[in-house]
Amino acid sequence: MTSQSEHPARPDLAAMLTDQTTACAPAREALLAGGRLRFSSRVAPDWTVRGIAATRLGWARKVGLVTLGLDESVEILSRHRDVSFLTGLLDAPDRSWFFTLYFDATGTGLLACSAVKNQPSTRKSVRRFVESSGSLAGAHDQTKAAPGSGELTDERPRSLHRSSSGREEHA
């Protein structure tokens, strides 16, 4: 879960965005221009945060997304083993870039920053992937390509239903 408010013990974030990665300067500009900032409500273990960042890097390379500092962030995170991280998300005011900020568990030290560009070709790449594989994340993903339309819908496949425990099962 994320929250709109700043962590009470967090120092000035703009001053923290120095030169950890190549995404820090654009993130600082986006923050000062009024970008939307949200923080995770809890810390996550190093392997979770590192795994998500590495998966995002692999996906970005596969579909040709423009990134800043993502490879550097993965490298920095891999040097911090057996610790927890707090993450923040920053959207540029014009939504042209989406930044991920990686903090120490207290939220007082910024370790890395990465960015993914919001670009029209991304949607086409995702759509092609969805149409060829049937989903973005496997059988539990409910976002499907509408047949022949090339558009994404949120319809649940008819072969899936929810059991009494809330889990999706094939009919």
C-alpha positions in Angstrom: 0.0 0.0 0.0 1.1 3.5 -0.6 0.4 6.7 1.1 0.3 10.3 -0.1 2.0 11.7 3.0 5.6 12.0 3.6 7.4 9.8 6.2 7.8 12.1 9.3 11.5 11.4 9.8 12.4 11.7 6.1 14.8 14.5 5.3 14.4 16.8 2.3 14.0 14.4 -0.6 15.1 16.8 -3.3 18.4 17.2 -1.5 18.8 13.4 -1.3 18.4 13.0 -5.1 22.1 13.7 -5.9 24.1 11.3 -8.1 23.3 7.8 -6.9 22.2 6.9 -10.5 21.5 8.7 -13.8 17.8 8.9 -12.9 18.3 11.1 -9.8 18.6 14.5 -11.5 15.5 14.0 -13.7 13.7 12.7 -10.6 14.7 15.8 -8.6 13.4 18.0 -11.5 10.1 16.1 -11.6 9.7 16.3 -7.8 10.4 20.1 -7.8 8.0 20.6 -10.7 5.2 19.0 -8.6 5.3 15.3 -9.5 3.1 12.9 -7.6 5.0 11.2 -4.8 3.9 8.1 -2.9 5.7 5.9 -0.4 5.3 2.3 0.5 3.6 1.9 3.9 6.1 -0.9 4.9 9.6 -2.1 4.3 10.3 -5.1 2.1 13.1 -7.6 2.2 16.1 -7.0 0.0 15.4 -10.1 -2.2 11.9 -8.9 -3.0 12.9 -5.4 -4.0 16.0 -6.6 -5.9 13.9 -9.2 -7.7 11.3 -6.7 -8.8 13.9 -4.3 -10.1 15.8 -7.1 -12.0 12.5 -8.3 -13.5 11.6 -4.8 -14.5 15.0 -4.4 -16.2 14.6 -7.7 -18.1 11.1 -6.7 -19.2 12.2 -3.3 -20.3 15.0 -4.7 -22.4 12.7 -7.3 -23.9 10.1 -4.9 -25.1 12.4 -1.9 -25.7 11.4 0.5 -23.0 13.5 3.6 -22.4 14.9 3.5 -18.8 17.2 5.6 -16.7 19.4 4.2 -13.9 17.5 0.9 -13.8 20.6 -1.2 -14.5 22.6 0.9 -11.9 19.8 0.5 -9.4 19.8 -3.3 -9.8 23.6 -3.3 -9.2 23.3 -1.0 -6.1 20.5 -3.1 -4.6 22.5 -6.3 -5.2 25.3 -4.9 -2.9 22.8 -4.6 0.0 22.1 -8.1 1.2 20.1 -9.0 4.3 18.6 -5.6 4.7 15.1 -4.1 4.2 14.1 -1.4 1.8 11.5 1.3 1.7 10.4 2.3 -1.8 8.8 5.4 -3.2 7.1 6.1 -6.5 7.2 9.4 -8.3 5.3 10.3 -11.4 6.5 13.3 -13.5 3.9 16.0 -13.6 3.3 15.3 -17.3 3.4 11.5 -16.7 6.2 11.2 -19.2 8.4 9.3 -16.7 7.8 7.0 -13.7 10.5 6.9 -11.1 11.1 4.3 -8.4 13.1 5.5 -5.3 14.9 3.0 -3.2 15.5 4.0 0.5 17.1 2.3 3.5 14.5 0.8 5.9 14.2 4.0 7.9 13.5 6.1 4.8 16.3 8.5 5.7 18.9 7.3 3.1 18.3 7.2 -0.6 20.3 4.3 -2.1 19.2 4.3 -5.8 16.7 5.8 -8.2 15.4 4.4 -11.5 13.0 5.6 -14.2 10.9 4.1 -17.0 9.6 6.4 -19.8 5.9 6.3 -20.5 5.9 6.0 -24.3 3.2 5.1 -26.8 5.3 2.2 -28.2 5.2 0.6 -24.8 1.5 0.0 -25.1 1.9 -1.6 -28.5 4.7 -3.8 -27.2 2.6 -5.0 -24.3 -0.4 -5.5 -26.5 1.7 -7.7 -28.9 2.9 -9.7 -25.9 -0.6 -10.1 -24.5 -1.9 -11.2 -27.9 0.9 -13.7 -28.4 0.9 -15.2 -24.9 -2.6 -14.6 -23.7 -1.7 -12.6 -20.6 0.9 -10.4 -19.0 1.5 -12.5 -15.9 0.2 -16.0 -16.6 -3.0 -17.7 -15.7 -3.9 -15.4 -12.8 -3.8 -12.2 -14.9 -7.2 -10.9 -15.7 -6.2 -8.4 -18.4 -6.7 -9.9 -21.8 -6.6 -8.7 -25.4 -10.1 -8.3 -26.8 -10.2 -10.7 -29.8 -9.4 -8.8 -33.0 -9.6 -5.4 -31.3 -6.0 -5.0 -30.1 -7.4 -3.3 -27.0 -6.9 -4.5 -23.4 -10.0 -5.3 -21.3 -10.4 -6.3 -17.7 -12.8 -9.2 -18.4 -12.2 -12.4 -16.5 -11.8 -15.5 -18.7 -15.0 -17.5 -18.7 -13.1 -20.6 -17.7 -12.1 -19.1 -14.3 -14.3 -18.7 -11.3 -13.7 -17.9 -7.6 -13.9 -20.7 -5.1 -15.4 -20.1 -1.6 -11.8 -19.5 -0.4 -11.5 -16.5 -2.9 -8.9 -18.3 -5.1 -9.4 -18.4 -8.9 -9.9 -21.9 -10.2 -10.6 -23.3 -13.6 -14.2 -24.4 -14.2 
